[in-house]
Amino acid sequence: MHSGATDPLLDDFTRVLLDLRWGDMDVYGHVNNVTQLRLLEEARVRTIGSPTHSTDAPTTPGRFGVSETISGVEIPDVFAAASATTELLVASHAIEYRTPIPYRSGPIAVDLVISAVSPASVTVGYVICEPDGSRAYTVAETVVVFIDKASGRPRRLSEGETEAMESVLGGPVPLRRTRR
């Protein structure tokens, strides 16, 4: 289901609008690169649910901490539902800063897709862009690995988890550099 929102690089996606803070700026007058990684993390948690849901404050809004500010493709609650027995750890990030993000008083859009599902991990793709779709600032991917809390070792996604994630599988985000 398409939300009606546009993205310069993606067709079907999940969108989170995040407000920037003045402190997110660096000395060059644009959003700092580390802050952009934090924006991706915030969007991921708001979209797929809190990876610590089983221990979050009971007043955390939404089911599994999924924000009500999202639109577009609804990501299944696989991540947050697994949080009682599974740690969801970031295995890697790939990020390309295409153009600086200037400060604004309104929100920035972070669009997400599930771009790959493997036996023990899920790859989340992102585009940070203008809410009207006029410009893409940053393109990134994060690989999230499922770790069994009891053993501390990677665990395979269950058949149901795999099916749920594959049901919203989109294409990869258009990173310019290919991984080796």
Backbone as CSV, one residue per row, in Angstrom:
resi,resn,N_x,N_y,N_z,CA_x,CA_y,CA_z,C_x,C_y,C_z
1,MET,0.836,-1.181,0.000,0.000,0.000,0.000,0.877,1.239,0.000
2,HIS,0.709,2.116,-0.954,1.502,3.328,-1.054,0.839,4.430,-0.245
3,SER,1.644,5.201,0.455,1.132,6.231,1.354,0.787,7.525,0.642
4,GLY,1.165,7.671,-0.614,0.980,8.931,-1.316,2.218,9.814,-1.206
5,ALA,3.108,9.523,-0.260,4.351,10.268,-0.120,5.295,9.873,-1.250
6,THR,6.183,10.781,-1.610,7.137,10.476,-2.669,8.558,10.464,-2.113
7,ASP,9.377,9.656,-2.744,10.783,9.537,-2.400,11.542,9.555,-3.713
8,PRO,12.659,10.290,-3.783,13.384,10.358,-5.056,14.076,9.050,-5.458
9,LEU,14.212,8.087,-4.524,14.956,6.862,-4.830,14.185,5.568,-4.600
10,LEU,13.050,5.623,-3.909,12.304,4.412,-3.563,10.869,4.506,-4.052
11,ASP,10.251,3.349,-4.299,8.846,3.313,-4.676,7.958,3.057,-3.464
12,ASP,8.028,1.865,-2.899,7.227,1.521,-1.725,8.134,1.511,-0.508
13,PHE,7.732,2.225,0.529,8.584,2.401,1.696,7.731,2.737,2.906
14,THR,8.372,2.746,4.043,7.776,3.183,5.294,8.422,4.508,5.646
15,ARG,7.632,5.495,6.006,8.172,6.836,6.273,8.007,7.210,7.732
16,VAL,9.069,7.799,8.270,9.053,8.406,9.591,9.498,9.851,9.415
17,LEU,8.765,10.775,10.012,9.162,12.175,10.004,9.816,12.485,11.345
18,LEU,11.025,13.030,11.296,11.768,13.342,12.511,12.158,14.812,12.507
19,ASP,11.958,15.453,13.646,12.367,16.841,13.782,13.855,16.916,14.052
20,LEU,14.486,17.902,13.450,15.887,18.169,13.710,15.989,19.136,14.879
21,ARG,17.108,19.081,15.576,17.375,20.006,16.670,18.545,20.892,16.265
22,TRP,18.590,22.094,16.793,19.688,22.998,16.468,21.022,22.347,16.810
23,GLY,21.078,21.579,17.886,22.298,20.904,18.299,22.729,19.794,17.360
24,ASP,21.903,19.431,16.392,22.272,18.409,15.410,23.242,18.954,14.358
25,MET,23.415,20.272,14.349,24.251,20.918,13.346,25.720,20.825,13.733
26,ASP,26.573,20.839,12.702,28.002,20.913,12.964,28.502,22.309,12.598
27,VAL,29.797,22.528,12.707,30.347,23.861,12.463,30.188,24.307,11.013
28,TYR,29.883,23.383,10.109,29.698,23.737,8.706,28.257,24.130,8.379
29,GLY,27.369,24.056,9.376,25.994,24.490,9.169,25.072,23.438,8.588
30,HIS,25.461,22.179,8.707,24.558,21.114,8.262,24.547,20.002,9.296
31,VAL,23.611,19.065,9.135,23.432,17.990,10.108,24.677,17.108,10.121
32,ASN,25.234,16.926,11.288,26.454,16.156,11.483,26.281,14.710,11.027
33,ASN,27.362,14.093,10.529,27.285,12.722,10.024,26.906,11.719,11.112
34,VAL,27.390,11.893,12.320,27.031,10.985,13.411,25.551,11.148,13.764
35,THR,25.065,12.367,13.737,23.648,12.620,13.989,22.784,11.923,12.950
36,GLN,23.241,11.894,11.709,22.471,11.207,10.673,22.342,9.722,10.981
37,LEU,23.389,9.109,11.492,23.314,7.706,11.890,22.307,7.532,13.025
38,ARG,22.264,8.481,13.932,21.269,8.437,15.022,19.849,8.602,14.485
39,LEU,19.676,9.438,13.466,18.357,9.580,12.843,17.907,8.254,12.241
40,LEU,18.836,7.540,11.610,18.496,6.234,11.041,18.075,5.268,12.147
41,GLU,18.809,5.264,13.241,18.467,4.394,14.369,17.081,4.726,14.913
42,GLU,16.817,6.004,15.110,15.512,6.428,15.636,14.388,6.007,14.699
43,ALA,14.578,6.207,13.417,13.559,5.809,12.439,13.351,4.302,12.457
44,ARG,14.456,3.541,12.554,14.354,2.070,12.586,13.555,1.619,13.805
45,VAL,13.863,2.164,14.968,13.167,1.755,16.188,11.702,2.164,16.138
46,ARG,11.425,3.356,15.649,10.028,3.800,15.559,9.230,2.971,14.568
47,THR,9.898,2.428,13.563,9.224,1.666,12.518,9.064,0.190,12.866
48,ILE,10.132,-0.438,13.349,10.077,-1.883,13.582,9.840,-2.243,15.037
49,GLY,9.839,-1.246,15.913,9.609,-1.492,17.331,10.912,-1.511,18.093
50,SER,10.789,-1.349,19.369,11.950,-1.281,20.236,12.606,-2.646,20.383
51,PRO,13.928,-2.720,20.184,14.608,-3.999,20.374,14.704,-4.396,21.850
52,THR,14.327,-3.484,22.728,14.309,-3.777,24.170,12.886,-3.709,24.711
53,HIS,11.920,-3.941,23.855,10.515,-3.782,24.221,10.150,-4.505,25.514
54,SER,10.687,-5.694,25.713,10.295,-6.473,26.894,10.724,-5.807,28.197
55,THR,11.651,-4.839,28.139,12.083,-4.148,29.360,11.838,-2.645,29.301
56,ASP,11.183,-2.139,28.254,10.901,-0.707,28.144,9.877,-0.275,29.189
57,ALA,9.823,1.014,29.414,8.829,1.575,30.334,7.429,1.193,29.877
58,PRO,6.550,0.883,30.815,5.198,0.454,30.422,4.395,1.536,29.718
59,THR,4.829,2.772,29.786,4.086,3.859,29.139,4.556,4.134,27.714
60,THR,5.481,3.326,27.190,5.952,3.522,25.825,4.756,3.431,24.875
61,PRO,4.527,4.471,24.063,3.331,4.472,23.207,3.425,3.460,22.076
62,GLY,2.254,3.066,21.569,2.184,2.175,20.418,2.475,0.736,20.778
63,ARG,2.076,-0.166,19.892,2.343,-1.584,20.089,3.823,-1.851,19.874
64,PHE,4.493,-2.431,20.839,5.927,-2.723,20.792,6.766,-1.460,20.630
65,GLY,6.217,-0.302,21.001,6.970,0.935,20.877,7.012,1.492,19.474
66,VAL,6.240,0.910,18.549,6.198,1.431,17.182,5.476,2.763,17.208
67,SER,6.104,3.750,16.627,5.573,5.101,16.639,4.322,5.210,15.783
68,GLU,3.460,6.104,16.179,2.271,6.362,15.378,2.545,7.393,14.288
69,THR,3.795,7.843,14.156,4.139,8.849,13.157,4.572,8.233,11.833
70,ILE,4.462,6.926,11.707,4.914,6.287,10.473,3.781,6.205,9.459
71,SER,4.145,6.122,8.209,3.170,5.930,7.145,3.792,5.043,6.086
72,GLY,2.950,4.521,5.223,3.437,3.677,4.147,3.329,2.210,4.498
73,VAL,4.272,1.421,4.022,4.274,-0.024,4.226,4.414,-0.318,5.713
74,GLU,3.526,-1.124,6.255,3.604,-1.482,7.672,4.561,-2.657,7.847
75,ILE,5.608,-2.433,8.627,6.613,-3.469,8.870,6.083,-4.398,9.960
76,PRO,6.120,-5.715,9.754,5.663,-6.645,10.796,6.456,-6.452,12.094
77,ASP,5.839,-6.795,13.210,6.446,-6.562,14.519,7.417,-7.663,14.941
78,VAL,8.101,-8.257,14.005,9.021,-9.366,14.263,10.110,-8.967,15.252
79,PHE,10.712,-7.809,15.073,11.832,-7.390,15.913,11.406,-7.231,17.369
80,ALA,10.419,-6.419,17.607,10.000,-6.154,18.985,9.393,-7.388,19.627
81,ALA,8.652,-8.187,18.863,8.051,-9.391,19.424,9.118,-10.374,19.889
82,ALA,10.273,-10.350,19.241,11.359,-11.267,19.595,12.202,-10.763,20.763
83,SER,11.968,-9.538,21.225,12.883,-8.899,22.169,13.008,-9.605,23.521
84,ALA,12.043,-10.415,23.906,12.127,-11.102,25.200,13.224,-12.166,25.208
85,THR,13.467,-12.798,24.072,14.448,-13.896,24.020,15.608,-13.630,23.070
86,THR,15.537,-12.513,22.366,16.506,-12.251,21.298,17.068,-10.845,21.421
87,GLU,18.378,-10.739,21.259,19.001,-9.432,21.117,19.081,-9.128,19.634
88,LEU,18.772,-7.916,19.284,18.805,-7.491,17.891,19.974,-6.532,17.749
89,LEU,21.077,-7.055,17.255,22.315,-6.294,17.222,22.657,-5.841,15.816
90,VAL,23.174,-4.627,15.721,23.627,-4.111,14.437,24.950,-4.785,14.090
91,ALA,24.974,-5.441,12.949,26.197,-6.096,12.485,27.017,-5.168,11.595
92,SER,26.320,-4.331,10.819,27.050,-3.414,9.944,26.146,-2.283,9.478
93,HIS,26.794,-1.210,9.091,26.135,-0.069,8.448,26.891,0.232,7.162
94,ALA,26.174,0.608,6.149,26.758,1.203,4.952,26.015,2.515,4.773
95,ILE,26.744,3.609,4.645,26.089,4.912,4.569,26.800,5.794,3.561
96,GLU,26.013,6.478,2.759,26.529,7.426,1.779,25.867,8.773,2.010
97,TYR,26.692,9.770,2.262,26.206,11.133,2.456,26.272,11.816,1.097
98,ARG,25.124,11.977,0.469,25.115,12.490,-0.899,25.161,14.011,-0.974
99,THR,24.493,14.661,-0.048,24.526,16.128,0.002,24.198,16.546,1.435
100,PRO,24.757,17.650,1.902,24.517,18.062,3.281,23.037,18.364,3.544
101,ILE,22.611,18.051,4.756,21.236,18.353,5.178,21.257,19.695,5.909
102,PRO,20.593,20.702,5.352,20.541,21.985,6.051,19.533,21.941,7.193
103,TYR,19.734,22.807,8.177,18.783,22.890,9.286,17.457,23.433,8.779
104,ARG,16.380,22.973,9.390,15.042,23.485,9.114,14.222,23.334,10.380
105,SER,13.142,24.085,10.483,12.282,23.958,11.657,11.270,22.830,11.499
106,GLY,11.007,22.405,10.286,10.088,21.290,10.061,10.831,19.969,10.029
107,PRO,10.112,18.871,9.863,10.741,17.543,9.925,11.494,17.167,8.654
108,ILE,12.345,16.192,8.821,13.030,15.536,7.711,12.384,14.158,7.572
109,ALA,12.335,13.616,6.374,11.758,12.292,6.164,12.868,11.241,6.164
110,VAL,12.608,10.128,6.850,13.478,8.962,6.765,12.603,7.831,6.245
111,ASP,12.906,7.366,5.045,12.136,6.307,4.407,12.905,5.000,4.527
112,LEU,12.192,3.932,4.907,12.817,2.639,5.158,12.209,1.562,4.285
113,VAL,13.031,0.563,3.981,12.574,-0.659,3.325,13.300,-1.838,3.973
114,ILE,12.651,-2.965,3.982,13.349,-4.204,4.321,13.955,-4.659,3.004
115,SER,15.276,-4.615,2.906,15.909,-4.861,1.609,16.515,-6.249,1.468
116,ALA,16.634,-6.989,2.575,17.127,-8.366,2.482,16.747,-9.113,3.757
117,VAL,16.458,-10.386,3.584,16.170,-11.279,4.713,17.046,-12.505,4.526
118,SER,17.852,-12.815,5.531,18.689,-14.008,5.471,18.345,-14.890,6.668
119,PRO,18.937,-16.050,6.794,18.535,-16.956,7.872,18.635,-16.373,9.284
120,ALA,19.613,-15.483,9.544,19.773,-14.958,10.902,19.822,-13.437,10.954
121,SER,19.486,-12.763,9.853,19.556,-11.299,9.854,18.541,-10.692,8.891
122,VAL,18.333,-9.402,9.099,17.463,-8.615,8.227,18.218,-7.341,7.894
123,THR,18.163,-6.930,6.633,18.799,-5.688,6.214,17.727,-4.627,6.026
124,VAL,17.947,-3.482,6.656,17.037,-2.346,6.556,17.723,-1.288,5.702
125,GLY,17.046,-0.831,4.656,17.565,0.234,3.805,16.875,1.543,4.136
126,TYR,17.576,2.648,3.941,17.044,3.964,4.285,17.381,4.991,3.208
127,VAL,16.519,5.993,3.120,16.823,7.221,2.395,16.361,8.362,3.292
128,ILE,17.286,9.269,3.617,16.902,10.508,4.300,16.655,11.512,3.200
129,CYS,15.455,12.097,3.199,15.096,12.979,2.093,14.153,14.078,2.557
130,GLU,13.892,14.994,1.648,12.886,16.029,1.896,11.516,15.364,1.945
131,PRO,10.652,15.808,2.830,9.310,15.217,2.894,8.529,15.298,1.582
132,ASP,8.829,16.296,0.746,8.123,16.392,-0.536,8.789,15.568,-1.635
133,GLY,9.865,14.848,-1.289,10.537,13.987,-2.250,11.453,14.712,-3.210
134,SER,11.731,15.982,-2.974,12.517,16.753,-3.929,14.017,16.489,-3.869
135,ARG,14.512,15.917,-2.775,15.956,15.702,-2.664,16.258,14.558,-1.712
136,ALA,17.203,13.723,-2.116,17.721,12.668,-1.242,19.056,13.148,-0.693
137,TYR,19.200,13.058,0.618,20.438,13.507,1.262,21.387,12.352,1.578
138,THR,20.825,11.260,2.081,21.647,10.160,2.578,20.985,8.846,2.211
139,VAL,21.805,7.862,1.822,21.328,6.514,1.524,22.137,5.570,2.404
140,ALA,21.454,4.603,3.024,22.160,3.733,3.969,21.491,2.369,4.073
141,GLU,22.236,1.431,4.639,21.703,0.113,4.991,22.270,-0.296,6.336
142,THR,21.461,-1.024,7.087,21.882,-1.601,8.362,21.523,-3.074,8.355
143,VAL,22.476,-3.921,8.713,22.210,-5.345,8.879,21.999,-5.590,10.365
144,VAL,20.824,-6.132,10.708,20.468,-6.442,12.087,20.481,-7.955,12.249
145,VAL,21.269,-8.430,13.209,21.430,-9.860,13.453,20.610,-10.260,14.678
146,PHE,19.987,-11.419,14.597,19.199,-11.972,15.694,20.115,-12.848,16.550
147,ILE,20.272,-12.501,17.826,21.158,-13.218,18.746,20.327,-13.813,19.873
148,ASP,20.460,-15.097,20.097,19.770,-15.769,21.196,20.375,-15.282,22.513
149,LYS,19.537,-14.720,23.410,20.039,-14.188,24.679,20.680,-15.266,25.547
150,ALA,20.119,-16.461,25.554,20.622,-17.525,26.430,22.003,-18.001,25.999
151,SER,22.213,-18.180,24.707,23.484,-18.732,24.233,24.480,-17.664,23.793
152,GLY,23.961,-16.471,23.452,24.831,-15.423,22.942,25.270,-15.641,21.505
153,ARG,24.629,-16.565,20.823,24.989,-16.908,19.446,23.871,-16.479,18.493
154,PRO,24.222,-16.248,17.232,23.167,-15.926,16.264,22.113,-17.024,16.232
155,ARG,20.879,-16.613,16.036,19.797,-17.584,15.903,19.103,-17.368,14.572
156,ARG,18.589,-18.447,14.049,17.854,-18.376,12.790,16.487,-17.753,13.033
157,LEU,16.010,-17.011,12.062,14.644,-16.524,12.112,13.723,-17.727,11.982
158,SER,12.626,-17.696,12.702,11.655,-18.779,12.561,11.007,-18.680,11.180
159,GLU,10.323,-19.731,10.804,9.629,-19.718,9.515,8.626,-18.570,9.463
160,GLY,7.895,-18.370,10.565,6.917,-17.276,10.623,7.574,-15.904,10.528
161,GLU,8.714,-15.722,11.206,9.437,-14.452,11.142,9.935,-14.194,9.721
162,THR,10.486,-15.225,9.105,10.989,-15.089,7.741,9.857,-14.728,6.786
163,GLU,8.745,-15.430,6.874,7.601,-15.146,6.003,7.096,-13.723,6.209
164,ALA,7.004,-13.296,7.465,6.513,-11.951,7.757,7.436,-10.889,7.149
165,MET,8.735,-11.056,7.324,9.673,-10.071,6.788,9.719,-10.113,5.266
166,GLU,9.645,-11.306,4.700,9.651,-11.410,3.235,8.383,-10.832,2.616
167,SER,7.298,-10.762,3.392,6.046,-10.212,2.861,6.148,-8.714,2.576
168,VAL,7.123,-8.040,3.172,7.312,-6.605,2.933,8.672,-6.315,2.290
169,LEU,9.296,-7.340,1.763,10.617,-7.192,1.167,10.562,-6.251,-0.027
170,GLY,11.401,-5.246,0.010,11.531,-4.316,-1.106,12.885,-4.519,-1.745
171,GLY,13.166,-3.728,-2.718,14.476,-3.830,-3.343,15.541,-3.164,-2.496
172,PRO,16.790,-3.377,-2.849,17.864,-2.720,-2.108,17.860,-1.217,-2.382
173,VAL,18.341,-0.455,-1.419,18.486,0.980,-1.662,19.651,1.183,-2.626
174,PRO,19.613,2.251,-3.411,20.633,2.439,-4.452,21.936,3.034,-3.918
175,LEU,22.688,2.216,-3.192,24.010,2.657,-2.760,24.911,2.732,-3.980
176,ARG,25.729,3.736,-4.054,26.611,3.898,-5.212,27.780,2.932,-5.171
177,ARG,28.283,2.678,-3.974,29.394,1.724,-3.827,28.836,0.354,-3.563
178,THR,29.359,-0.604,-4.243,28.944,-1.978,-3.972,29.855,-2.574,-2.927
179,ARG,29.309,-3.431,-2.102,30.107,-4.081,-1.081,30.969,-5.146,-1.715
180,ARG,32.121,-5.371,-1.112,33.029,-6.411,-1.603,32.709,-7.711,-0.940
